[in-house]
């Protein structure tokens, strides 16, 4: 006889009722103009902001992965200078709010009017400043993710690579990092989801992202809540697509790892 779980059923019913009440209360709220939501859901300006959001996330993630991997290798280096430099970088960028970093990069011209022969504002456009701020911040977190993945690899793999006469960097590239990838991908995927949502912060420097476009439209027609709901919908679409891709990638890596273990 299967066990009965009345409290589980009761809890599920309460949660479903609360969700239904929330959806219904939002849908029937007289203060929400549903026609405005339908009008701007697929507006060209919203799509431009959506494209910029995706570009910001991809460029910043690429920058974060490359620089973060370098910082992780430095953190594990026998050199005290490299270890301290990497640790200081992580401490600085993880210890200060991302919004503050974005504002600093967006207003760098107040400190330095020129970068070499060029004017700072001409080089660090809002988009470039957004990518730099997000990418440098992402690198600090990715360095810890990559370092944890490298540490998870059995020490015998390091010893075997050394016994084969491989230089440290060659062993890291061919032996250690491929095995660490299975441990790196899940937290890296979660970090990318956080980065995708964090792109909304660049609206403070008019980065041209999805939230910036929604705010620009709402400032003209005063439909603030409606445009925020439009932006929320598209953020949910992006994070859902990313989550599905992460799920299949993790499952593929899991099968590959099982196959490797099955073949001595």
C-alpha positions as CSV (number, residue, x, y, z in Angstrom):
1,X,0.0,0.0,0.0
2,X,1.4,3.4,-0.9
3,X,1.9,5.8,2.0
4,X,-0.5,8.7,2.3
5,X,1.0,12.2,2.5
6,X,-1.9,14.5,3.4
7,X,0.3,17.4,4.5
8,X,2.2,17.2,1.2
9,X,-1.1,17.4,-0.7
10,X,-2.4,20.2,1.5
11,X,0.8,22.2,1.0
12,X,0.7,21.7,-2.7
13,X,-2.9,22.9,-2.8
14,X,-2.1,26.0,-0.8
15,X,0.9,26.9,-3.1
16,X,-1.3,26.4,-6.2
17,X,-4.0,28.5,-4.7
18,X,-1.6,31.3,-3.9
19,X,-0.1,31.3,-7.4
20,X,-3.6,31.4,-8.9
21,X,-4.6,34.3,-6.7
22,X,-1.4,36.2,-7.6
23,X,-1.9,35.7,-11.3
24,X,-5.6,36.6,-11.1
25,X,-5.0,39.7,-9.0
26,X,-2.4,41.0,-11.4
27,X,-4.4,40.2,-14.4
28,X,-7.6,41.9,-13.1
29,X,-5.8,44.9,-11.5
30,X,-7.5,48.0,-12.9
31,X,-4.2,50.0,-12.5
32,X,-2.5,47.8,-15.2
33,X,-3.1,48.8,-18.9
34,X,-3.0,45.4,-20.7
35,X,-3.4,47.1,-24.0
36,X,-0.1,49.0,-23.4
37,X,1.6,45.7,-22.5
38,X,0.4,44.1,-25.8
39,X,1.5,47.2,-27.7
40,X,5.1,47.3,-26.5
41,X,5.7,43.6,-26.0
42,X,7.2,43.3,-29.5
43,X,8.1,47.0,-30.1
44,X,11.3,47.6,-32.1
45,X,12.9,49.5,-29.3
46,X,12.4,46.5,-26.9
47,X,13.9,44.2,-29.5
48,X,16.9,46.5,-29.8
49,X,17.4,46.4,-26.1
50,X,17.0,42.7,-26.0
51,X,19.7,42.3,-28.6
52,X,22.1,44.6,-26.6
53,X,21.3,42.6,-23.5
54,X,22.3,39.3,-25.2
55,X,25.5,40.9,-26.6
56,X,26.4,42.3,-23.2
57,X,26.0,39.0,-21.6
58,X,27.9,37.0,-24.2
59,X,30.8,39.4,-24.4
60,X,31.1,39.8,-20.7
61,X,30.9,36.1,-20.1
62,X,33.6,35.4,-22.7
63,X,35.8,38.0,-21.0
64,X,35.0,36.6,-17.6
65,X,35.8,33.0,-18.6
66,X,39.2,33.9,-20.2
67,X,40.4,36.2,-17.5
68,X,38.9,34.1,-14.8
69,X,40.7,31.0,-16.0
70,X,44.0,33.0,-16.1
71,X,43.4,34.2,-12.5
72,X,42.6,30.7,-11.3
73,X,45.9,29.4,-12.7
74,X,47.7,32.3,-11.1
75,X,46.0,31.6,-7.8
76,X,47.4,28.0,-7.9
77,X,50.8,29.1,-9.1
78,X,54.0,28.4,-7.0
79,X,54.8,32.1,-7.4
80,X,53.8,34.1,-4.4
81,X,53.5,37.3,-6.5
82,X,51.0,35.7,-8.9
83,X,49.0,34.1,-6.0
84,X,48.7,37.5,-4.2
85,X,47.9,39.4,-7.3
86,X,45.1,37.0,-8.2
87,X,43.8,37.0,-4.6
88,X,43.8,40.8,-4.5
89,X,41.8,41.0,-7.8
90,X,39.2,38.6,-6.5
91,X,39.0,40.5,-3.1
92,X,38.6,43.8,-4.8
93,X,36.0,43.0,-7.4
94,X,34.0,40.6,-5.3
95,X,34.1,42.9,-2.3
96,X,32.6,46.0,-4.0
97,X,29.0,46.2,-5.5
98,X,28.7,45.7,-9.2
99,X,26.6,48.8,-9.5
100,X,29.4,50.9,-8.1
101,X,31.8,49.3,-10.5
102,X,29.5,50.1,-13.5
103,X,29.2,53.7,-12.3
104,X,33.0,54.1,-12.0
105,X,33.6,52.8,-15.5
106,X,30.8,54.8,-16.9
107,X,32.2,58.0,-15.4
108,X,35.9,57.3,-15.9
109,X,36.2,60.5,-17.9
110,X,35.9,62.4,-14.7
111,X,39.2,60.9,-13.5
112,X,41.0,60.6,-16.9
113,X,40.0,62.8,-19.7
114,X,42.2,60.9,-22.2
115,X,43.2,57.3,-22.7
116,X,46.4,57.7,-24.7
117,X,45.7,60.0,-27.7
118,X,42.0,59.4,-27.5
119,X,39.3,61.0,-25.4
120,X,37.9,58.7,-22.7
121,X,34.3,59.2,-23.7
122,X,35.1,58.3,-27.3
123,X,36.7,55.0,-26.2
124,X,34.6,54.1,-23.2
125,X,31.1,54.4,-24.7
126,X,28.3,53.3,-22.5
127,X,28.2,49.9,-24.2
128,X,32.0,49.4,-23.9
129,X,32.0,50.6,-20.3
130,X,29.2,48.1,-19.6
131,X,31.1,45.2,-21.1
132,X,34.3,46.1,-19.2
133,X,32.5,46.5,-15.9
134,X,30.5,43.3,-16.2
135,X,33.4,41.3,-17.7
136,X,35.9,42.3,-15.0
137,X,33.4,41.5,-12.2
138,X,32.5,38.2,-13.8
139,X,36.2,37.2,-14.0
140,X,36.5,37.5,-10.2
141,X,33.7,35.0,-9.7
142,X,34.7,32.7,-12.5
143,X,38.3,32.5,-11.1
144,X,36.9,30.9,-8.0
145,X,34.7,28.6,-10.1
146,X,37.6,27.4,-12.2
147,X,39.9,27.1,-9.2
148,X,37.4,24.9,-7.5
149,X,37.1,22.7,-10.6
150,X,40.9,22.4,-10.9
151,X,41.2,21.5,-7.2
152,X,38.6,18.8,-7.6
153,X,40.8,16.8,-10.1
154,X,42.6,14.0,-8.4
155,X,46.2,14.8,-7.5
156,X,47.3,11.6,-9.3
157,X,46.4,13.3,-12.6
158,X,48.9,16.0,-11.8
159,X,51.6,13.5,-10.9
160,X,50.9,11.4,-14.0
161,X,51.3,14.4,-16.2
162,X,54.5,15.4,-14.5
163,X,55.8,11.8,-14.8
164,X,55.2,12.0,-18.6
165,X,57.4,15.1,-18.7
166,X,54.7,17.6,-19.5
167,X,55.3,21.2,-18.6
168,X,52.9,22.6,-16.0
169,X,50.9,24.7,-18.4
170,X,50.7,21.9,-21.0
171,X,49.4,19.5,-18.4
172,X,46.9,22.1,-17.2
173,X,45.6,22.6,-20.8
174,X,45.5,19.0,-21.9
175,X,44.9,17.0,-18.7
176,X,43.6,19.0,-15.8
177,X,41.2,21.5,-17.4
178,X,39.3,19.0,-19.6
179,X,38.6,16.9,-16.5
180,X,37.7,19.9,-14.4
181,X,35.1,21.0,-17.0
182,X,32.4,18.7,-15.5
183,X,32.8,20.5,-12.2
184,X,33.0,23.9,-13.7
185,X,30.0,23.9,-16.0
186,X,27.1,23.8,-13.4
187,X,28.3,26.8,-11.3
188,X,29.5,28.6,-14.5
189,X,26.0,28.2,-15.9
190,X,24.4,29.6,-12.8
191,X,26.9,32.4,-12.9
192,X,25.9,33.2,-16.5
193,X,22.3,33.4,-15.4
194,X,23.2,35.9,-12.8
195,X,25.2,37.9,-15.3
196,X,22.3,37.9,-17.7
197,X,20.1,39.5,-15.1
198,X,22.9,41.8,-13.9
199,X,23.0,43.4,-17.4
200,X,20.0,45.4,-16.2
201,X,22.2,47.4,-13.9
202,X,23.9,49.1,-16.9
203,X,20.7,51.1,-17.3
204,X,22.3,53.6,-14.8
205,X,24.8,54.6,-17.5
206,X,22.3,54.3,-20.4
207,X,23.9,51.1,-21.7
208,X,21.2,50.6,-24.3
209,X,20.0,47.3,-22.7
210,X,16.5,45.9,-22.4
211,X,15.8,47.8,-19.1
212,X,17.2,51.0,-20.5
213,X,14.8,50.8,-23.5
214,X,11.9,50.0,-21.3
215,X,12.6,53.0,-19.0
216,X,13.0,55.3,-22.0
217,X,9.6,54.3,-23.3
218,X,7.9,54.5,-19.9
219,X,9.4,58.0,-19.3
220,X,7.6,59.1,-22.4
221,X,4.2,57.4,-21.9
222,X,4.2,57.0,-18.1
223,X,3.3,53.3,-18.3
224,X,6.0,52.3,-15.8
225,X,4.5,49.1,-14.5
226,X,3.5,47.9,-17.9
227,X,7.0,48.4,-19.4
228,X,8.5,46.7,-16.4
229,X,6.3,43.7,-17.0
230,X,7.3,43.7,-20.6
231,X,11.0,43.7,-19.6
232,X,10.3,41.0,-17.0
233,X,8.7,38.7,-19.6
234,X,11.8,39.0,-21.9
235,X,14.2,38.4,-19.0
236,X,12.3,35.2,-18.1
237,X,12.5,34.1,-21.8
238,X,16.3,34.6,-21.8
239,X,16.9,32.8,-18.5
240,X,14.6,30.0,-19.5
241,X,16.5,29.4,-22.7
242,X,19.8,29.5,-20.9
243,X,18.6,27.1,-18.2
244,X,17.4,24.6,-20.8
245,X,20.8,24.8,-22.6
246,X,22.6,24.4,-19.3
247,X,20.5,21.3,-18.5
248,X,21.4,19.5,-21.8
249,X,25.1,20.5,-21.6
250,X,25.3,19.1,-18.0
251,X,23.6,15.9,-19.1
252,X,26.0,15.5,-22.0
253,X,29.0,16.1,-19.9
254,X,27.6,13.6,-17.3
255,X,27.3,10.9,-19.9
256,X,30.8,11.6,-21.2
257,X,32.2,11.4,-17.7
258,X,30.4,8.1,-17.1
259,X,31.9,6.7,-20.3
260,X,35.4,7.7,-19.3
261,X,35.1,6.1,-15.9
262,X,33.7,2.9,-17.4
263,X,36.8,2.4,-19.6
264,X,39.9,1.8,-17.5
